[in-house]
Amino acid sequence: MSRSAPRELIPVTLLTGFLGSGKTTLLNHLVRQPEMADAMVIINEFGETPLDHMLVAHSTENVVMEMSSGCLCCTIRGDLATTLDDIAWRFSRNGLRQFRRVIIETTGLADPAPILHTLMTHPRVANRYRLDGVVATLDLAAGAHTLMHHVEAVKQVAMADCLLLTKADLVTDEQRTALKQKLDSINPAAQRWDIHHGELAASNVLDLGLFSTTGKAPDVARWLKEEAYASQASHSHHDHDHDHDHSDVNRHDDHIRAFCFVVDDPIPEGVLEDWLEVLMSFVGSNILRVKGILNIAGREQPLVVHGVQHIFYPPVTLPRWPDEDRRSRLVFITQDVDRKLIEDTFHAFHHVLPQVHKLET
Ligand SMILES: Nc1nc2c(ncn2[C@@H]2O[C@H](COP(=O)(O)OP(=O)(O)OP(=O)(O)O)[C@@H](O)[C@H]2O)c(=O)[nH]1
């Protein structure tokens, strides 16, 4: 069920964010920094004029670029796979690859999920690359309106490991606080940075995954950040019961739930597999992101899992538990799936399945 830690895979950062939210402005700053000297940047421009490409291309000499001519999230997933496959040998000298990480900038309207699926499942991609993190820009001034009217923007924010709140110079403290409260219910655990005109240290958006390029031990607490979901749970329920304007069907962000599901006792492996399989087959497309550390019955070491919608990375066995806490913890960000459904289906499997197995043997 598991494989060794994928340290040797090339880390990929997905830079997403709604139209005009500041992705290119940010990228122009990032590519000048030494941490990005060995990065390959893939820019996806949708339309005739590759403007973003020109902007970044004029700003630096140490970044190599590939252009794609369709929208990454729908028509050209195959092209992304081909590009990622090609660059590994096209940008090699004397058998040595000339880059050690990849940054993919999506179009403003991209749904990150299909792009992540390509990274996770395409045979020629998944065995060479791994997702390092999803970075999403959100315009502080226009963000509230964008989240209310564009489901793509909500998904970008919900799936992010790191949120960059741009155009901080254009908002009042009240506007900033209101948007941050909204983000608390959509994605409470993502790291957040306010940025002005794209200025940010590259180190803030690199090495966001569980496995770093520097060989450091996995920092599960930083990766999972379960406490952010715990404090959020009661808050979002309160919102749901009393504060929503139910007449406004365009409020996409109200459909997003973020919570942590905890199981005290070790989980039988069969229960876990069957539960996840059934859960994913019924509501997989509504599970935007799930990450977890699991205590599997009969195993000393913890298993970490990471999924986007119905697709999971192969689980990885960690050498040891990060601390004394041996409970299984799964954090979910879902769309129109509430915590109760997750809990009820788990408990149904947990109570029924062992008896079925007993009857079968
Ligand atoms: N005032 C202000 N303007 C900004 C800031 N960051 C970006 N902008 C401006 O916002 C506009 C859009 O920025 P881009 O970086 O092109 O945004 P983008 O996300 O790449 O846009 P698309 O490629 O169209 O999706 C540009 O005119 C930027 O100069 C900021 O912090 N403050």
PDBQT file of the ligand as one rigid body, heavy atoms in Angstrom, charges set to zero:
ROOT
HETATM    1  N1  LIG A 401      -1.866  48.607  -6.966  1.00  0.00    +0.000 N 
HETATM    2  C1  LIG A 401      -1.377  47.386  -7.176  1.00  0.00    +0.000 A 
HETATM    3  N2  LIG A 401      -1.455  46.841  -8.410  1.00  0.00    +0.000 NA
HETATM    4  C2  LIG A 401      -0.947  45.594  -8.592  1.00  0.00    +0.000 A 
HETATM    5  C3  LIG A 401      -0.347  44.869  -7.527  1.00  0.00    +0.000 A 
HETATM    6  N3  LIG A 401       0.038  43.646  -8.009  1.00  0.00    +0.000 NA
HETATM    7  C4  LIG A 401      -0.319  43.640  -9.313  1.00  0.00    +0.000 A 
HETATM    8  N4  LIG A 401      -0.898  44.806  -9.679  1.00  0.00    +0.000 N 
HETATM    9  C5  LIG A 401      -1.429  45.188 -10.997  1.00  0.00    +0.000 C 
HETATM   10  O1  LIG A 401      -2.562  44.373 -11.291  1.00  0.00    +0.000 OA
HETATM   11  C6  LIG A 401      -2.633  44.115 -12.678  1.00  0.00    +0.000 C 
HETATM   12  C7  LIG A 401      -2.736  42.610 -12.939  1.00  0.00    +0.000 C 
HETATM   13  O2  LIG A 401      -1.548  42.004 -12.479  1.00  0.00    +0.000 OA
HETATM   14  P1  LIG A 401      -0.938  40.697 -13.180  1.00  0.00    +0.000 P 
HETATM   15  O3  LIG A 401       0.316  40.366 -12.465  1.00  0.00    +0.000 OA
HETATM   16  O4  LIG A 401      -0.852  40.867 -14.664  1.00  0.00    +0.000 OA
HETATM   17  O5  LIG A 401      -2.086  39.660 -12.856  1.00  0.00    +0.000 OA
HETATM   18  P2  LIG A 401      -2.265  38.173 -13.430  1.00  0.00    +0.000 P 
HETATM   19  O6  LIG A 401      -2.862  37.377 -12.337  1.00  0.00    +0.000 OA
HETATM   20  O7  LIG A 401      -0.998  37.665 -14.011  1.00  0.00    +0.000 OA
HETATM   21  O8  LIG A 401      -3.315  38.452 -14.581  1.00  0.00    +0.000 OA
HETATM   22  P3  LIG A 401      -3.887  37.418 -15.721  1.00  0.00    +0.000 P 
HETATM   23  O9  LIG A 401      -2.678  36.864 -16.409  1.00  0.00    +0.000 OA
HETATM   24  O10 LIG A 401      -4.712  38.300 -16.577  1.00  0.00    +0.000 OA
HETATM   25  O11 LIG A 401      -4.697  36.405 -15.022  1.00  0.00    +0.000 OA
HETATM   26  C8  LIG A 401      -1.386  44.726 -13.301  1.00  0.00    +0.000 C 
HETATM   27  O12 LIG A 401      -1.736  45.985 -13.830  1.00  0.00    +0.000 OA
HETATM   28  C9  LIG A 401      -0.438  44.896 -12.118  1.00  0.00    +0.000 C 
HETATM   29  O13 LIG A 401       0.446  45.970 -12.288  1.00  0.00    +0.000 OA
HETATM   30  C10 LIG A 401      -0.275  45.481  -6.225  1.00  0.00    +0.000 A 
HETATM   31  O14 LIG A 401       0.214  44.919  -5.236  1.00  0.00    +0.000 OA
HETATM   32  N5  LIG A 401      -0.806  46.729  -6.121  1.00  0.00    +0.000 N 
ENDROOT
TORSDOF 0
